[in-house]
Amino acid sequence: MKQTVILGGYTKRGGAGIYRAAFDSATGTLDTPTPLVSSIGSPTYLAVSAANFAYAVDAGKGVGGVATIDLNQTPAKVIDEVLVPGSSPAHISIDEKRQLVFASNYHEGRVNVYKIQPDHTLVETDVAQHDNALHGPKPEQADGAHVHFADLTQDGRLAVVDLGIDEVSTYPVSADGKLGTPAILKLAPGYGPRHLAFNSAHDVAYLLGELSSQVSVLAYDRTTGAYTLGQTQSTIPADWHEFNGAAAIRISADNKFLYVTNRGHNSLNVYAISEDGLTLTLLQQLSTEGDFPRDFALDLTESYLLAVNQKSDNGTLYRRDPATGLLTEVAKDIVTPEAVNVVFLKD
């Protein structure tokens, strides 16, 4: 299958921002990424709608927000920027059913909700500001709330992960983009949650702890919207005592395998998921062949996985066995300047 890889990244050390590369899953070949959009400051995360518009993190001088990019045009064109004073978001997700965009702002400790207009531009509909007077015990948590992720649960609530206050909040969402009162899961102090992956076959999610280097199973109650903490295990070996920050978490479409990256240990973990979704078993841990693997993604056929290393500016491509979930390195010298986000699209 012919595919397009979109990479989002920083623009601090010469990176252009958003890159594009052609990928052929029939041969496992990936072209060298080339700049796609270079007019946005540090578009470190983006999500692409069914209409083929990208909503990307946008950082300006003293302002931050979301840019709308029309990928249907050649070259791709920025058609809108919604910017407000302060820092830029860290994560973007899309609600196709309600035509909403959620932007998680790490530094500001909030989630911004936007309605997608008929012309694909954005209008803000709500803001959920977390309490910056609260904080966890670790240095990264000292200045309060740090919302790192927001995306939809299996039944359409908004799960919001706050690294600064060690909480996962689950908000009801109205059709017009208003957030209701959330159910809250309070985690152990210093857990430092970062991202979630959702099991589409069960009411289960998998939570990645950046600061604790842990991965946990969460059982979900559709009646209350609440999560309950289940199995928790470390993402790094017991004898690793240097810095590590767990980064990205993805689940295979068949809900049988989970993948996690470690920045510092610079590794990629493969877990088997039990039939009921409630137990993870580590199958494989391998090097990302670079420094600081911030993100990765499975290709559309799920026969390959591409991980990008932020500090060493290189990507590593692995072949994936769909039956076992195991990975085999294919290439490790792919030039990916300051890349921290990976998205595969149909060509």
N, C-alpha and C positions, 0 to 999 in steps of 0.2 A: 504493500500500500504506500502510495506517495503521500507524505505528510509535510507539514511545516512546523518547525520548532521556533517558538518565540521565547527569547530570554530577556528578563527584566534585570536591571542592575543599577549600581551606583555610577555617578559621574564625577567622582572625587579624584581619581588617579588617571584620568584620560579616557575612561570608558564613555561610550557614546550614549548609553542608556538602554534602549531597546534594540535588540538584534534579532535577525531572522536567519534561519538555515533550512535547507531542504533535507528531508530524511526519507529514505526508502527502506521500509521494513522487510521487503522481499530480499534485499541484499545486505541489510544492516549498515548501509553507508550514510554518513552524515557529512554534508558540506561544511566548509568553514563559515561560521556565522559572520554576517555583514550587518552594518547599521541599518535599522529600519526607521526609527524615530529618534532624533538627537536633540530635539528642542525642549525636552522636559527634564527638569532637574531630578536626578536619582529616582527613576521609576522602578523601585525595588520589588514591587508586587503588582500583578495585574490579573484581571479576570476577563474572559471573552464571552460575550453574549451569543445567543443563538442567531441573532441578526448579524453577527460578525463585527461587532463594535467592541473594542477593548476599553476597559475602565482601569486606569493605571494610577498608582501613587504619583503625586506631583509635588515637588519641593521647590519653592522659590525663595528669594531672600526675605526672611522673616515671615513667610506665609507657607501654607501647605494645604493640600486637598486632593482632588481627583480630576484627572484629565480624561476626556472622551476621545477615542481615536477610531476613525473610520478605516477599517482594514479592507473594505470593499474597493477602495480606491488604490490606484498605483501611481505614485507612491502613497503609502498610508498617510492620512492627514489628521492632525489634531483639530477637532471641531469645537471643543469646549473645554474650559478649565474652571472648576469651582474651587476657589482659593479663599482662605480666611487667615487672619493673623495667627501665628504659632507654627508648630512643627507639622510635618506631613504624616499621613497614616503609615501603618506597617503592614496591613493586610486588607485585601478587597475581596468581596464575594458578591454573587448575583442571585437574586430570587426571580427566576423566570416567570413563575406563575403570577406573582403580584407586581412584576416589573419594578423591582427595587434593587438598589445597590447598598451594601453595608461596608463602611470604611472604619477599620479599627485603628484608633490612634494611640500608640504606645506611650508617647511622651505626655500627651494631654489626658490620658486615662479615660477615654470616652469612645462611644460608637456613634457615628453619624449615619443617618438613614436618608437615602435619596430616592426619589421617584424618577424612573426613566420616562422622559417625554416622548411624544410621537416622532420627534426629530432626533431621538437618542441622546439628547443632552440631559442634564440632571437638575433637579430642584430638591432642596433639602426638605424633609418632612418631619424629622424628629432627631433628638440627640439624647443619648443615655450617658450621663456623666457619673463616673464612679467616684467614691469618696477618697480624695487625696489625703485626708487626715489619717486614713488607715494605711498600714504597710506591714510587710513581712520582716523577718529578722536579718535577711542577707543584705549586703551592701547595695546590690542592684534593686532592692525593694525599698530603700530608705526614703525615697522621695514620693512614695505613695502609689496610687493606682497606675497600672501599666496594661491596658487592654491590648492583647497581641493577636486576637483571632475572633472572628464572628462568622458563623455560617449556620445553615438550617439543619435542624434535627430531622429525623425521618418523618415526623408529622407536621413540620412546618413552623415550629418555634425557632427562635434565634438563640443558639448557644454561644455565649460570650465568655472567652477565657481571659482572666486577668492575672498576669504574672506578678504584679506588685502586691496584691492583697490575697493571693492564694485562693482564688475563688473561680468557680464556673457558674455563671448565671444563665438561666433559661427564660427568655422573654416571650410572651405571646406577641404576635405581630398581626396588626389589622390590615385590611386590603389597601388602605390608603397610607400605609407606612408608619403607623403609630405603634410604639412599644408599650406593653402592659407591665404589670408588676411581676418580677421574675421569681422563680424558684432558685435557691442558691445552694450549691455544694461547697462547703468549707473544707479545704485541704489542710494537710499538716503544714505548720509554719516552715517556710523555706522551700516548699515543693516547687514553686516557680513555674506554674503551668504555662505552656506556650501554644500548642495547636491540638486540634481534635481530628480524628478520622472516624467516620460513621459506618457501621455495619448495616447494609441495606436489607439483610435477611433477618435480622433480629433487632430488638430494641436495646442495642449495645453501641457504645462508642469507646474509642481508645484515646487516652489523654497522654500527651508527652510533657514531661517536666523538664524544662530547660535547665533550671538551677540545681535540681536534684539529680539530674541524669537518670530519670525513671520513666517507665511507661506503665500505665494503669488501665485496667478494664473498668468501664463505668456501665452499670445497668440503668436503663431509662424507664421511667414510669410515665406513660402517656396521659394518665389521668391528672397527675399533678405537675408534670413537666420537670420533675426532680430527678437528679442522678444520684446513684448510690455507688460508693467506691468498692471495687472488688480487687482482684489480683493486682499486685504491684511488684515490679522487679527492676533492677538496675539495667541500664543500657550499656554499661561499660564493665570491663573485667574488674574483679575485686582488688587486683594489684595495681590498678591505674590510679595514681595519686596526683597527677598534674591536672591542669585546667581541663574541664570539658563542659560544653553546653550543648544539650540535645537540641536539634534544630527542626527537622522536617519529619512528617509522618504521613504515609499514604497506605491505602488498602487496595488490594486487587478487586476487580469487578465481581469475581466469584466469591468474595468474602472469605477466602481460605488463607490468605497470606497478608502480613503487615510488614512494612518497611520503615526504617528509622535511620536518620543520620546523626552522627556525633561530631561536633566541632571541637577540636583539641585532640581527642583520640583519633579523629579523622577517619571514621569508619562508617560502614553501612551495615545495619543489622537486618536479618530476615527472620521473621517469626511465622510459625504455623498457628492458625487460629482453629480452635476446637469447633466441633460441629454446632455446639450451642452458642458459640461466640464468646464464651466467658473465660477461656483459658488461652494464654499465649505460651508457645514453646520456642525458644531460640534455636534456629536451624543453622545459621551462618552469620559470621561477622568478617567482613573483608575491607581492605583499605580502599579509600576513595582516590588514592594516588594523587593527592594534592592537599592543600591546607585550607581548613575551615569550610567544609561542605554545608552550605546554607540551605540548599534546596535540591530537589530531584523530582522526576516524574516518570511514570510509565508511559510508553507510547500508546497509540490508539489500539494496537493489536495486543498490547501487553506482552509482547515478545522481547521487548528491550526496555532498559531503564537508563536514563541520562541523569547524572549527578554533576553539579557545578561547584567548584571550590573557589570561594570568594577571594581569599588572600593570594592564592597562587595563579589565579586567572586561567584555570584550565578545567575542562569538563572531562568526565570519564563515562564511557558508554559500556553497558553490560548487556549480554544476551541473557534472557530470562527463560527458564523452563517452566511453562504454565502448569505442568503437572506437579512439580516439586517445589516451585517458587524460588529455586536456587538461581544464583547469578554467576555468570562467567564474564570476565573482563574482555572487551573487544578492542577498545582504544582508550588511551589516557592522555593524549596530548592535544585535545581539541581546544582551540583558542577561544576563551569565553571571558573577555575583559570585565572584571568587577561584577560578574553575573551572580545573582542570588535567587532567581526565580525561573522556573522552567514550565512551559505550557506547550503541549502538542495539539495541533489542529489539522483537520483535513486539508489537503492541498487544493 
